[in-house]
Amino acid sequence: MSIEATSWALNVDTVPDSTARVILLGLANHASRDGSAAWPSVATLAEYAVCSGRTVQRKLRDLEALGLLRKGDQRLVTHLPADRRPVVYDLPVGVTICRPVTESGVTPMTRRGDTAGTDGVTPLSPKPSMNHPEPSNPPKPPKGGGEQQQLLAPEDTPKRPRGFVYPDSFERFWAAWPKPGDTKRTAHTAWLKATEGTSKLPARVTAAELQQAVEAFAADPNLPDPDTEARFIPAAATWLNQDRWENGPLPGRGRTNSRPVAGDTHRAMQRSHTAAQKYRALEESGTQQGPHLIERRTA
């Protein structure tokens, strides 16, 4: 963390909006004292600004166009995998950047992307009058396009595009999972967190180890029947989020030390009743008792 870079990011006056300000502060938090070598991931900046990754990438382009950051030495992240390598940025700490002022002394306003060419002012729709009321059933826009699709922001698009394909390692895990009717998308999210980690937590298990654990779990003889007792099998996301692959084999079904089975208690009572009847019959007949009964009575 650099106090100099953070102070500069707080006082620079050309930041377009609050989201860009938070992203600039996030870069300054990871930069050195001179503002160089800042390379937080897009996911980390999205957590700082509470926005989507696409919004972060758009704000980074805006900040770079305003001269508030520039590409730095990318060799600093060559030790990271190529598909997860962030961009290294340098901040011009110590350089005063002011808004351009026109001849009239008025600072020009920045055009917004949702105002259709107006300078920061959204035109008002005309109010209905008494002579021309609004129709009760306004026409719907066409399915193939229209104004609704143009008003959608990039961050409102679904996270998984159409035609998304799950990785082969997860498909093998899902094929081995014993519970029918489980939610595949939720299980994939939990599987990614366990095998790849997040921006704050590292991976907890490898995909190969998880595959061995789920195959052992599905082949456990004490597993409830997936066809008739599926409600007793946990969901895949629950099993993954609670690290249940470390629990080992399932406990035996039936007898336990803490709670006896009702059938065992009934049979024990029958045996005790039969033994008492035989003992009374021996006493009434006067038959000589065995030494084990004598020892038991005199003990």
Helices and strands as residue ranges (DSSP letters): H 3-11, H 18-30, H 42-49, H 53-65, E 70-71, G 74-77, G 82-84, E 89-90, H 147-151, G 154-156, H 168-176, H 184-196, H 207-218, G 230-232, H 236-241, G 244-246, H 262-285, H 291-298
